Structure formats: C-alpha cells, structure tokens
Amino acid sequence: MMIFAFGVQPLSVNYFTSIGKARPALIITLSRQGFLLVPLIIILPLFFGIDGVLYAGPIADILAYMLSLFMVFRDFKKMPAI
C-alpha cells in the first residue's frame, strides 16, 4: 500500500543533494531503515506480537514519507520568490 511513498524519498534526497544541503539528505536517507524501522521492529512486537514485525515496514514508510514531505515543504518556504 505504501509503494507510492518509495518515490518521494529518492526525489527529496536528490533535491537536497543538488542544492548542496547534505545534512537533510542524509537524515531522509537514514530515516526509514535506521531511525524508524529498527526501533519499530523492536517496539511493535511488544504490543502486537509477531504481527508487529509485519506492521513495522509500512509504518516506517509512512513516517519517512511524511518526514520527507515536511522537510521539502519547509525548505520551499525558505526559498525566495522569483
């Protein structure tokens, strides 16, 4: 169900890399696999049992998708109008 979110992360990483902002690009890159997925795989089985491991992937995708959109839109607001 979260397949549409897979396209947003690489685009936002490429955007930040191309404008010379490596830190936001690194945060977005590491957000799904490192910052979100691993803790969710550890925490969710405590509440949902083995199904929690299955839910961790889509939840990490949703959160990484929202983080990417938030960071890109926040950067767009800082851009001067042409």
HTML snippet that shows the backbone in 3Dmol.js (N, CA, C, O; Angstrom):
<script src="https://3Dmol.org/build/3Dmol-min.js"></script>
<div id="view" style="width:600px;height:400px;position:relative"></div>
<script>
const pdb = `
ATOM      1  N   MET A   1       0.808  -1.206   0.000  1.00  0.00           N
ATOM      2  CA  MET A   1       0.000   0.000   0.000  1.00  0.00           C
ATOM      3  C   MET A   1       0.849   1.268   0.000  1.00  0.00           C
ATOM      4  O   MET A   1       0.391   2.321  -0.442  1.00  0.00           O
ATOM      5  N   MET A   2       2.058   1.175   0.483  1.00  0.00           N
ATOM      6  CA  MET A   2       2.895   2.372   0.574  1.00  0.00           C
ATOM      7  C   MET A   2       3.879   2.502  -0.580  1.00  0.00           C
ATOM      8  O   MET A   2       4.889   3.196  -0.457  1.00  0.00           O
ATOM      9  N   ILE A   3       3.599   1.852  -1.688  1.00  0.00           N
ATOM     10  CA  ILE A   3       4.528   1.873  -2.814  1.00  0.00           C
ATOM     11  C   ILE A   3       4.694   3.280  -3.381  1.00  0.00           C
ATOM     12  O   ILE A   3       5.760   3.606  -3.903  1.00  0.00           O
ATOM     13  N   PHE A   4       3.663   4.121  -3.289  1.00  0.00           N
ATOM     14  CA  PHE A   4       3.783   5.485  -3.797  1.00  0.00           C
ATOM     15  C   PHE A   4       4.792   6.297  -2.994  1.00  0.00           C
ATOM     16  O   PHE A   4       5.379   7.243  -3.519  1.00  0.00           O
ATOM     17  N   ALA A   5       4.999   5.943  -1.739  1.00  0.00           N
ATOM     18  CA  ALA A   5       5.933   6.687  -0.888  1.00  0.00           C
ATOM     19  C   ALA A   5       7.385   6.406  -1.244  1.00  0.00           C
ATOM     20  O   ALA A   5       8.264   7.199  -0.907  1.00  0.00           O
ATOM     21  N   PHE A   6       7.650   5.300  -1.915  1.00  0.00           N
ATOM     22  CA  PHE A   6       9.034   4.977  -2.265  1.00  0.00           C
ATOM     23  C   PHE A   6       9.619   5.989  -3.240  1.00  0.00           C
ATOM     24  O   PHE A   6      10.835   6.181  -3.254  1.00  0.00           O
ATOM     25  N   GLY A   7       8.808   6.632  -4.043  1.00  0.00           N
ATOM     26  CA  GLY A   7       9.314   7.619  -4.990  1.00  0.00           C
ATOM     27  C   GLY A   7       9.624   8.960  -4.382  1.00  0.00           C
ATOM     28  O   GLY A   7      10.450   9.705  -4.910  1.00  0.00           O
ATOM     29  N   VAL A   8       8.977   9.282  -3.279  1.00  0.00           N
ATOM     30  CA  VAL A   8       9.155  10.592  -2.669  1.00  0.00           C
ATOM     31  C   VAL A   8      10.516  10.717  -1.988  1.00  0.00           C
ATOM     32  O   VAL A   8      11.158  11.764  -2.081  1.00  0.00           O
ATOM     33  N   GLN A   9      10.954   9.685  -1.320  1.00  0.00           N
ATOM     34  CA  GLN A   9      12.228   9.754  -0.613  1.00  0.00           C
ATOM     35  C   GLN A   9      13.408   9.967  -1.553  1.00  0.00           C
ATOM     36  O   GLN A   9      14.192  10.883  -1.304  1.00  0.00           O
ATOM     37  N   PRO A  10      13.589   9.183  -2.618  1.00  0.00           N
ATOM     38  CA  PRO A  10      14.728   9.452  -3.501  1.00  0.00           C
ATOM     39  C   PRO A  10      14.679  10.835  -4.145  1.00  0.00           C
ATOM     40  O   PRO A  10      15.715  11.473  -4.330  1.00  0.00           O
ATOM     41  N   LEU A  11      13.482  11.296  -4.486  1.00  0.00           N
ATOM     42  CA  LEU A  11      13.369  12.626  -5.070  1.00  0.00           C
ATOM     43  C   LEU A  11      13.775  13.713  -4.085  1.00  0.00           C
ATOM     44  O   LEU A  11      14.473  14.659  -4.450  1.00  0.00           O
ATOM     45  N   SER A  12      13.338  13.576  -2.837  1.00  0.00           N
ATOM     46  CA  SER A  12      13.703  14.593  -1.849  1.00  0.00           C
ATOM     47  C   SER A  12      15.193  14.526  -1.506  1.00  0.00           C
ATOM     48  O   SER A  12      15.819  15.559  -1.266  1.00  0.00           O
ATOM     49  N   VAL A  13      15.760  13.329  -1.482  1.00  0.00           N
ATOM     50  CA  VAL A  13      17.206  13.200  -1.245  1.00  0.00           C
ATOM     51  C   VAL A  13      17.976  13.841  -2.391  1.00  0.00           C
ATOM     52  O   VAL A  13      18.944  14.565  -2.157  1.00  0.00           O
ATOM     53  N   ASN A  14      17.559  13.584  -3.622  1.00  0.00           N
ATOM     54  CA  ASN A  14      18.220  14.193  -4.775  1.00  0.00           C
ATOM     55  C   ASN A  14      18.061  15.710  -4.776  1.00  0.00           C
ATOM     56  O   ASN A  14      18.985  16.432  -5.151  1.00  0.00           O
ATOM     57  N   TYR A  15      16.909  16.188  -4.364  1.00  0.00           N
ATOM     58  CA  TYR A  15      16.684  17.629  -4.277  1.00  0.00           C
ATOM     59  C   TYR A  15      17.669  18.276  -3.311  1.00  0.00           C
ATOM     60  O   TYR A  15      18.345  19.243  -3.661  1.00  0.00           O
ATOM     61  N   PHE A  16      17.748  17.741  -2.094  1.00  0.00           N
ATOM     62  CA  PHE A  16      18.638  18.339  -1.104  1.00  0.00           C
ATOM     63  C   PHE A  16      20.102  18.199  -1.500  1.00  0.00           C
ATOM     64  O   PHE A  16      20.901  19.099  -1.241  1.00  0.00           O
ATOM     65  N   THR A  17      20.454  17.101  -2.113  1.00  0.00           N
ATOM     66  CA  THR A  17      21.832  16.921  -2.565  1.00  0.00           C
ATOM     67  C   THR A  17      22.175  17.926  -3.662  1.00  0.00           C
ATOM     68  O   THR A  17      23.272  18.484  -3.676  1.00  0.00           O
ATOM     69  N   SER A  18      21.245  18.153  -4.571  1.00  0.00           N
ATOM     70  CA  SER A  18      21.521  19.052  -5.691  1.00  0.00           C
ATOM     71  C   SER A  18      21.629  20.507  -5.265  1.00  0.00           C
ATOM     72  O   SER A  18      22.323  21.279  -5.928  1.00  0.00           O
ATOM     73  N   ILE A  19      20.973  20.911  -4.188  1.00  0.00           N
ATOM     74  CA  ILE A  19      21.089  22.299  -3.742  1.00  0.00           C
ATOM     75  C   ILE A  19      22.192  22.458  -2.695  1.00  0.00           C
ATOM     76  O   ILE A  19      22.377  23.539  -2.136  1.00  0.00           O
ATOM     77  N   GLY A  20      22.920  21.376  -2.437  1.00  0.00           N
ATOM     78  CA  GLY A  20      24.078  21.467  -1.558  1.00  0.00           C
ATOM     79  C   GLY A  20      23.778  21.328  -0.080  1.00  0.00           C
ATOM     80  O   GLY A  20      24.567  21.773   0.754  1.00  0.00           O
ATOM     81  N   LYS A  21      22.666  20.724   0.258  1.00  0.00           N
ATOM     82  CA  LYS A  21      22.316  20.509   1.664  1.00  0.00           C
ATOM     83  C   LYS A  21      22.421  19.014   1.963  1.00  0.00           C
ATOM     84  O   LYS A  21      21.457  18.264   1.810  1.00  0.00           O
ATOM     85  N   ALA A  22      23.591  18.611   2.384  1.00  0.00           N
ATOM     86  CA  ALA A  22      23.843  17.186   2.599  1.00  0.00           C
ATOM     87  C   ALA A  22      23.189  16.669   3.875  1.00  0.00           C
ATOM     88  O   ALA A  22      22.756  15.518   3.910  1.00  0.00           O
ATOM     89  N   ARG A  23      23.106  17.477   4.912  1.00  0.00           N
ATOM     90  CA  ARG A  23      22.546  17.013   6.182  1.00  0.00           C
ATOM     91  C   ARG A  23      21.086  16.586   6.065  1.00  0.00           C
ATOM     92  O   ARG A  23      20.750  15.490   6.513  1.00  0.00           O
ATOM     93  N   PRO A  24      20.194  17.405   5.478  1.00  0.00           N
ATOM     94  CA  PRO A  24      18.809  16.918   5.305  1.00  0.00           C
ATOM     95  C   PRO A  24      18.716  15.689   4.414  1.00  0.00           C
ATOM     96  O   PRO A  24      17.885  14.813   4.652  1.00  0.00           O
ATOM     97  N   ALA A  25      19.560  15.616   3.392  1.00  0.00           N
ATOM     98  CA  ALA A  25      19.553  14.444   2.514  1.00  0.00           C
ATOM     99  C   ALA A  25      19.957  13.195   3.287  1.00  0.00           C
ATOM    100  O   ALA A  25      19.374  12.127   3.096  1.00  0.00           O
ATOM    101  N   LEU A  26      20.943  13.324   4.148  1.00  0.00           N
ATOM    102  CA  LEU A  26      21.380  12.187   4.957  1.00  0.00           C
ATOM    103  C   LEU A  26      20.303  11.763   5.954  1.00  0.00           C
ATOM    104  O   LEU A  26      20.083  10.570   6.162  1.00  0.00           O
ATOM    105  N   ILE A  27      19.644  12.723   6.559  1.00  0.00           N
ATOM    106  CA  ILE A  27      18.577  12.414   7.523  1.00  0.00           C
ATOM    107  C   ILE A  27      17.442  11.658   6.837  1.00  0.00           C
ATOM    108  O   ILE A  27      16.927  10.680   7.379  1.00  0.00           O
ATOM    109  N   ILE A  28      17.052  12.113   5.645  1.00  0.00           N
ATOM    110  CA  ILE A  28      15.977  11.437   4.925  1.00  0.00           C
ATOM    111  C   ILE A  28      16.411  10.038   4.501  1.00  0.00           C
ATOM    112  O   ILE A  28      15.627   9.092   4.576  1.00  0.00           O
ATOM    113  N   THR A  29      17.655   9.908   4.059  1.00  0.00           N
ATOM    114  CA  THR A  29      18.148   8.608   3.630  1.00  0.00           C
ATOM    115  C   THR A  29      18.150   7.604   4.770  1.00  0.00           C
ATOM    116  O   THR A  29      17.751   6.453   4.589  1.00  0.00           O
ATOM    117  N   LEU A  30      18.591   8.030   5.931  1.00  0.00           N
ATOM    118  CA  LEU A  30      18.683   7.123   7.074  1.00  0.00           C
ATOM    119  C   LEU A  30      17.375   6.967   7.834  1.00  0.00           C
ATOM    120  O   LEU A  30      17.263   6.089   8.690  1.00  0.00           O
ATOM    121  N   SER A  31      16.398   7.790   7.541  1.00  0.00           N
ATOM    122  CA  SER A  31      15.172   7.791   8.345  1.00  0.00           C
ATOM    123  C   SER A  31      14.421   6.466   8.293  1.00  0.00           C
ATOM    124  O   SER A  31      14.025   5.943   9.335  1.00  0.00           O
ATOM    125  N   ARG A  32      14.219   5.919   7.110  1.00  0.00           N
ATOM    126  CA  ARG A  32      13.405   4.708   7.039  1.00  0.00           C
ATOM    127  C   ARG A  32      14.109   3.504   7.633  1.00  0.00           C
ATOM    128  O   ARG A  32      13.569   2.860   8.532  1.00  0.00           O
ATOM    129  N   GLN A  33      15.288   3.188   7.158  1.00  0.00           N
ATOM    130  CA  GLN A  33      15.968   1.966   7.590  1.00  0.00           C
ATOM    131  C   GLN A  33      16.550   2.065   8.988  1.00  0.00           C
ATOM    132  O   GLN A  33      16.458   1.113   9.762  1.00  0.00           O
ATOM    133  N   GLY A  34      17.140   3.184   9.321  1.00  0.00           N
ATOM    134  CA  GLY A  34      17.861   3.276  10.586  1.00  0.00           C
ATOM    135  C   GLY A  34      17.053   3.851  11.723  1.00  0.00           C
ATOM    136  O   GLY A  34      16.900   3.222  12.769  1.00  0.00           O
ATOM    137  N   PHE A  35      16.535   5.047  11.518  1.00  0.00           N
ATOM    138  CA  PHE A  35      15.884   5.756  12.614  1.00  0.00           C
ATOM    139  C   PHE A  35      14.474   5.255  12.909  1.00  0.00           C
ATOM    140  O   PHE A  35      14.009   5.360  14.044  1.00  0.00           O
ATOM    141  N   LEU A  36      13.800   4.722  11.921  1.00  0.00           N
ATOM    142  CA  LEU A  36      12.402   4.343  12.113  1.00  0.00           C
ATOM    143  C   LEU A  36      12.167   2.833  12.123  1.00  0.00           C
ATOM    144  O   LEU A  36      11.504   2.323  13.026  1.00  0.00           O
ATOM    145  N   LEU A  37      12.691   2.123  11.150  1.00  0.00           N
ATOM    146  CA  LEU A  37      12.362   0.709  11.002  1.00  0.00           C
ATOM    147  C   LEU A  37      12.898  -0.144  12.153  1.00  0.00           C
ATOM    148  O   LEU A  37      12.163  -0.956  12.715  1.00  0.00           O
ATOM    149  N   VAL A  38      14.146   0.033  12.501  1.00  0.00           N
ATOM    150  CA  VAL A  38      14.738  -0.805  13.551  1.00  0.00           C
ATOM    151  C   VAL A  38      14.033  -0.607  14.898  1.00  0.00           C
ATOM    152  O   VAL A  38      13.681  -1.597  15.539  1.00  0.00           O
ATOM    153  N   PRO A  39      13.812   0.639  15.354  1.00  0.00           N
ATOM    154  CA  PRO A  39      13.071   0.776  16.616  1.00  0.00           C
ATOM    155  C   PRO A  39      11.645   0.227  16.562  1.00  0.00           C
ATOM    156  O   PRO A  39      11.153  -0.336  17.540  1.00  0.00           O
ATOM    157  N   LEU A  40      10.980   0.394  15.407  1.00  0.00           N
ATOM    158  CA  LEU A  40       9.622  -0.136  15.289  1.00  0.00           C
ATOM    159  C   LEU A  40       9.609  -1.659  15.318  1.00  0.00           C
ATOM    160  O   LEU A  40       8.690  -2.260  15.874  1.00  0.00           O
ATOM    161  N   ILE A  41      10.622  -2.288  14.725  1.00  0.00           N
ATOM    162  CA  ILE A  41      10.701  -3.757  14.767  1.00  0.00           C
ATOM    163  C   ILE A  41      10.899  -4.244  16.198  1.00  0.00           C
ATOM    164  O   ILE A  41      10.464  -5.342  16.545  1.00  0.00           O
ATOM    165  N   ILE A  42      11.543  -3.446  17.018  1.00  0.00           N
ATOM    166  CA  ILE A  42      11.764  -3.826  18.414  1.00  0.00           C
ATOM    167  C   ILE A  42      10.533  -3.528  19.272  1.00  0.00           C
ATOM    168  O   ILE A  42      10.183  -4.325  20.142  1.00  0.00           O
ATOM    169  N   ILE A  43       9.879  -2.397  19.038  1.00  0.00           N
ATOM    170  CA  ILE A  43       8.788  -1.942  19.910  1.00  0.00           C
ATOM    171  C   ILE A  43       7.449  -2.581  19.571  1.00  0.00           C
ATOM    172  O   ILE A  43       6.740  -3.025  20.475  1.00  0.00           O
ATOM    173  N   LEU A  44       7.081  -2.639  18.292  1.00  0.00           N
ATOM    174  CA  LEU A  44       5.736  -3.094  17.919  1.00  0.00           C
ATOM    175  C   LEU A  44       5.421  -4.537  18.313  1.00  0.00           C
ATOM    176  O   LEU A  44       4.274  -4.808  18.670  1.00  0.00           O
ATOM    177  N   PRO A  45       6.363  -5.479  18.271  1.00  0.00           N
ATOM    178  CA  PRO A  45       6.012  -6.833  18.714  1.00  0.00           C
ATOM    179  C   PRO A  45       5.625  -6.916  20.186  1.00  0.00           C
ATOM    180  O   PRO A  45       4.946  -7.861  20.587  1.00  0.00           O
ATOM    181  N   LEU A  46       6.034  -5.960  20.987  1.00  0.00           N
ATOM    182  CA  LEU A  46       5.627  -5.940  22.389  1.00  0.00           C
ATOM    183  C   LEU A  46       4.124  -5.718  22.534  1.00  0.00           C
ATOM    184  O   LEU A  46       3.504  -6.192  23.486  1.00  0.00           O
ATOM    185  N   PHE A  47       3.549  -4.991  21.577  1.00  0.00           N
ATOM    186  CA  PHE A  47       2.126  -4.669  21.639  1.00  0.00           C
ATOM    187  C   PHE A  47       1.272  -5.554  20.729  1.00  0.00           C
ATOM    188  O   PHE A  47       0.137  -5.884  21.075  1.00  0.00           O
ATOM    189  N   PHE A  48       1.813  -5.943  19.561  1.00  0.00           N
ATOM    190  CA  PHE A  48       1.028  -6.676  18.568  1.00  0.00           C
ATOM    191  C   PHE A  48       1.512  -8.099  18.325  1.00  0.00           C
ATOM    192  O   PHE A  48       0.966  -8.792  17.466  1.00  0.00           O
ATOM    193  N   GLY A  49       2.508  -8.544  19.050  1.00  0.00           N
ATOM    194  CA  GLY A  49       3.051  -9.880  18.824  1.00  0.00           C
ATOM    195  C   GLY A  49       3.833  -9.930  17.526  1.00  0.00           C
ATOM    196  O   GLY A  49       4.451  -8.943  17.126  1.00  0.00           O
ATOM    197  N   ILE A  50       3.805 -11.072  16.873  1.00  0.00           N
ATOM    198  CA  ILE A  50       4.563 -11.241  15.636  1.00  0.00           C
ATOM    199  C   ILE A  50       4.034 -10.351  14.521  1.00  0.00           C
ATOM    200  O   ILE A  50       4.782  -9.999  13.609  1.00  0.00           O
ATOM    201  N   ASP A  51       2.761  -9.980  14.578  1.00  0.00           N
ATOM    202  CA  ASP A  51       2.206  -9.070  13.575  1.00  0.00           C
ATOM    203  C   ASP A  51       2.866  -7.697  13.642  1.00  0.00           C
ATOM    204  O   ASP A  51       2.892  -6.980  12.642  1.00  0.00           O
ATOM    205  N   GLY A  52       3.394  -7.322  14.792  1.00  0.00           N
ATOM    206  CA  GLY A  52       4.075  -6.041  14.930  1.00  0.00           C
ATOM    207  C   GLY A  52       5.278  -5.918  14.017  1.00  0.00           C
ATOM    208  O   GLY A  52       5.600  -4.826  13.549  1.00  0.00           O
ATOM    209  N   VAL A  53       5.943  -7.034  13.761  1.00  0.00           N
ATOM    210  CA  VAL A  53       7.078  -7.012  12.840  1.00  0.00           C
ATOM    211  C   VAL A  53       6.594  -6.720  11.425  1.00  0.00           C
ATOM    212  O   VAL A  53       7.262  -6.011  10.672  1.00  0.00           O
ATOM    213  N   LEU A  54       5.445  -7.259  11.064  1.00  0.00           N
ATOM    214  CA  LEU A  54       4.882  -7.010   9.736  1.00  0.00           C
ATOM    215  C   LEU A  54       4.397  -5.574   9.588  1.00  0.00           C
ATOM    216  O   LEU A  54       4.487  -5.002   8.502  1.00  0.00           O
ATOM    217  N   TYR A  55       3.884  -4.985  10.661  1.00  0.00           N
ATOM    218  CA  TYR A  55       3.397  -3.614  10.616  1.00  0.00           C
ATOM    219  C   TYR A  55       4.525  -2.598  10.613  1.00  0.00           C
ATOM    220  O   TYR A  55       4.309  -1.457  10.206  1.00  0.00           O
ATOM    221  N   ALA A  56       5.698  -2.962  11.042  1.00  0.00           N
ATOM    222  CA  ALA A  56       6.808  -2.022  11.183  1.00  0.00           C
ATOM    223  C   ALA A  56       7.211  -1.416   9.836  1.00  0.00           C
ATOM    224  O   ALA A  56       7.491  -0.220   9.762  1.00  0.00           O
ATOM    225  N   GLY A  57       7.245  -2.211   8.786  1.00  0.00           N
ATOM    226  CA  GLY A  57       7.652  -1.708   7.476  1.00  0.00           C
ATOM    227  C   GLY A  57       6.736  -0.620   6.935  1.00  0.00           C
ATOM    228  O   GLY A  57       7.216   0.464   6.606  1.00  0.00           O
ATOM    229  N   PRO A  58       5.431  -0.871   6.832  1.00  0.00           N
ATOM    230  CA  PRO A  58       4.534   0.175   6.330  1.00  0.00           C
ATOM    231  C   PRO A  58       4.487   1.417   7.217  1.00  0.00           C
ATOM    232  O   PRO A  58       4.383   2.536   6.715  1.00  0.00           O
ATOM    233  N   ILE A  59       4.564   1.225   8.527  1.00  0.00           N
ATOM    234  CA  ILE A  59       4.557   2.384   9.418  1.00  0.00           C
ATOM    235  C   ILE A  59       5.821   3.207   9.227  1.00  0.00           C
ATOM    236  O   ILE A  59       5.759   4.436   9.213  1.00  0.00           O
ATOM    237  N   ALA A  60       6.964   2.554   9.081  1.00  0.00           N
ATOM    238  CA  ALA A  60       8.216   3.271   8.820  1.00  0.00           C
ATOM    239  C   ALA A  60       8.139   3.999   7.479  1.00  0.00           C
ATOM    240  O   ALA A  60       8.651   5.112   7.353  1.00  0.00           O
ATOM    241  N   ASP A  61       7.510   3.388   6.481  1.00  0.00           N
ATOM    242  CA  ASP A  61       7.347   4.044   5.181  1.00  0.00           C
ATOM    243  C   ASP A  61       6.495   5.298   5.299  1.00  0.00           C
ATOM    244  O   ASP A  61       6.841   6.341   4.745  1.00  0.00           O
ATOM    245  N   ILE A  62       5.394   5.201   6.013  1.00  0.00           N
ATOM    246  CA  ILE A  62       4.508   6.356   6.188  1.00  0.00           C
ATOM    247  C   ILE A  62       5.239   7.484   6.902  1.00  0.00           C
ATOM    248  O   ILE A  62       5.179   8.635   6.470  1.00  0.00           O
ATOM    249  N   LEU A  63       5.930   7.161   7.993  1.00  0.00           N
ATOM    250  CA  LEU A  63       6.634   8.194   8.751  1.00  0.00           C
ATOM    251  C   LEU A  63       7.772   8.818   7.950  1.00  0.00           C
ATOM    252  O   LEU A  63       7.976  10.030   8.021  1.00  0.00           O
ATOM    253  N   ALA A  64       8.512   8.019   7.194  1.00  0.00           N
ATOM    254  CA  ALA A  64       9.589   8.551   6.362  1.00  0.00           C
ATOM    255  C   ALA A  64       9.024   9.414   5.233  1.00  0.00           C
ATOM    256  O   ALA A  64       9.607  10.437   4.876  1.00  0.00           O
ATOM    257  N   TYR A  65       7.905   9.002   4.683  1.00  0.00           N
ATOM    258  CA  TYR A  65       7.222   9.785   3.644  1.00  0.00           C
ATOM    259  C   TYR A  65       6.810  11.144   4.192  1.00  0.00           C
ATOM    260  O   TYR A  65       7.035  12.167   3.544  1.00  0.00           O
ATOM    261  N   MET A  66       6.210  11.167   5.376  1.00  0.00           N
ATOM    262  CA  MET A  66       5.785  12.428   5.979  1.00  0.00           C
ATOM    263  C   MET A  66       6.983  13.304   6.333  1.00  0.00           C
ATOM    264  O   MET A  66       6.935  14.522   6.158  1.00  0.00           O
ATOM    265  N   LEU A  67       8.050  12.694   6.825  1.00  0.00           N
ATOM    266  CA  LEU A  67       9.271  13.453   7.134  1.00  0.00           C
ATOM    267  C   LEU A  67       9.847  14.077   5.865  1.00  0.00           C
ATOM    268  O   LEU A  67      10.259  15.237   5.883  1.00  0.00           O
ATOM    269  N   SER A  68       9.882  13.334   4.779  1.00  0.00           N
ATOM    270  CA  SER A  68      10.404  13.858   3.513  1.00  0.00           C
ATOM    271  C   SER A  68       9.583  15.040   3.031  1.00  0.00           C
ATOM    272  O   SER A  68      10.131  16.076   2.656  1.00  0.00           O
ATOM    273  N   LEU A  69       8.270  14.882   3.042  1.00  0.00           N
ATOM    274  CA  LEU A  69       7.407  15.988   2.611  1.00  0.00           C
ATOM    275  C   LEU A  69       7.557  17.202   3.500  1.00  0.00           C
ATOM    276  O   LEU A  69       7.612  18.329   3.010  1.00  0.00           O
ATOM    277  N   PHE A  70       7.623  16.986   4.800  1.00  0.00           N
ATOM    278  CA  PHE A  70       7.781  18.094   5.741  1.00  0.00           C
ATOM    279  C   PHE A  70       9.075  18.864   5.469  1.00  0.00           C
ATOM    280  O   PHE A  70       9.074  20.094   5.417  1.00  0.00           O
ATOM    281  N   MET A  71      10.170  18.134   5.295  1.00  0.00           N
ATOM    282  CA  MET A  71      11.462  18.791   5.097  1.00  0.00           C
ATOM    283  C   MET A  71      11.517  19.527   3.760  1.00  0.00           C
ATOM    284  O   MET A  71      12.083  20.618   3.684  1.00  0.00           O
ATOM    285  N   VAL A  72      10.946  18.955   2.717  1.00  0.00           N
ATOM    286  CA  VAL A  72      10.956  19.619   1.408  1.00  0.00           C
ATOM    287  C   VAL A  72      10.073  20.861   1.431  1.00  0.00           C
ATOM    288  O   VAL A  72      10.487  21.916   0.950  1.00  0.00           O
ATOM    289  N   PHE A  73       8.874  20.756   1.975  1.00  0.00           N
ATOM    290  CA  PHE A  73       7.989  21.922   2.008  1.00  0.00           C
ATOM    291  C   PHE A  73       8.533  23.020   2.904  1.00  0.00           C
ATOM    292  O   PHE A  73       8.361  24.201   2.605  1.00  0.00           O
ATOM    293  N   ARG A  74       9.183  22.653   3.991  1.00  0.00           N
ATOM    294  CA  ARG A  74       9.801  23.656   4.863  1.00  0.00           C
ATOM    295  C   ARG A  74      10.920  24.377   4.111  1.00  0.00           C
ATOM    296  O   ARG A  74      11.099  25.585   4.266  1.00  0.00           O
ATOM    297  N   ASP A  75      11.671  23.631   3.298  1.00  0.00           N
ATOM    298  CA  ASP A  75      12.736  24.257   2.525  1.00  0.00           C
ATOM    299  C   ASP A  75      12.153  25.137   1.416  1.00  0.00           C
ATOM    300  O   ASP A  75      12.708  26.194   1.114  1.00  0.00           O
ATOM    301  N   PHE A  76      11.054  24.717   0.815  1.00  0.00           N
ATOM    302  CA  PHE A  76      10.418  25.531  -0.227  1.00  0.00           C
ATOM    303  C   PHE A  76       9.967  26.878   0.328  1.00  0.00           C
ATOM    304  O   PHE A  76      10.057  27.892  -0.363  1.00  0.00           O
ATOM    305  N   LYS A  77       9.485  26.899   1.567  1.00  0.00           N
ATOM    306  CA  LYS A  77       9.034  28.152   2.169  1.00  0.00           C
ATOM    307  C   LYS A  77      10.186  29.128   2.383  1.00  0.00           C
ATOM    308  O   LYS A  77       9.987  30.343   2.364  1.00  0.00           O
ATOM    309  N   LYS A  78      11.383  28.599   2.587  1.00  0.00           N
ATOM    310  CA  LYS A  78      12.551  29.454   2.822  1.00  0.00           C
ATOM    311  C   LYS A  78      13.112  30.031   1.529  1.00  0.00           C
ATOM    312  O   LYS A  78      13.894  30.981   1.565  1.00  0.00           O
ATOM    313  N   MET A  79      12.720  29.465   0.381  1.00  0.00           N
ATOM    314  CA  MET A  79      13.230  29.950  -0.908  1.00  0.00           C
ATOM    315  C   MET A  79      12.648  31.323  -1.237  1.00  0.00           C
ATOM    316  O   MET A  79      11.475  31.597  -0.986  1.00  0.00           O
ATOM    317  N   PRO A  80      13.493  32.170  -1.803  1.00  0.00           N
ATOM    318  CA  PRO A  80      12.947  33.466  -2.213  1.00  0.00           C
ATOM    319  C   PRO A  80      12.064  33.320  -3.447  1.00  0.00           C
ATOM    320  O   PRO A  80      12.310  32.469  -4.301  1.00  0.00           O
ATOM    321  N   ALA A  81      11.054  34.142  -3.528  1.00  0.00           N
ATOM    322  CA  ALA A  81      10.148  34.111  -4.685  1.00  0.00           C
ATOM    323  C   ALA A  81      10.846  34.751  -5.888  1.00  0.00           C
ATOM    324  O   ALA A  81      11.592  35.722  -5.762  1.00  0.00           O
ATOM    325  N   ILE A  82      10.579  34.180  -7.030  1.00  0.00           N
ATOM    326  CA  ILE A  82      11.218  34.695  -8.249  1.00  0.00           C
ATOM    327  C   ILE A  82      10.289  35.665  -8.938  1.00  0.00           C
ATOM    328  O   ILE A  82      10.636  36.213  -9.984  1.00  0.00           O
TER     329      ILE A  82
END
`;
const viewer = $3Dmol.createViewer("view");
viewer.addModel(pdb, "pdb");
viewer.setStyle({}, {cartoon: {color: "spectrum"}});
viewer.zoomTo();
viewer.render();
</script>
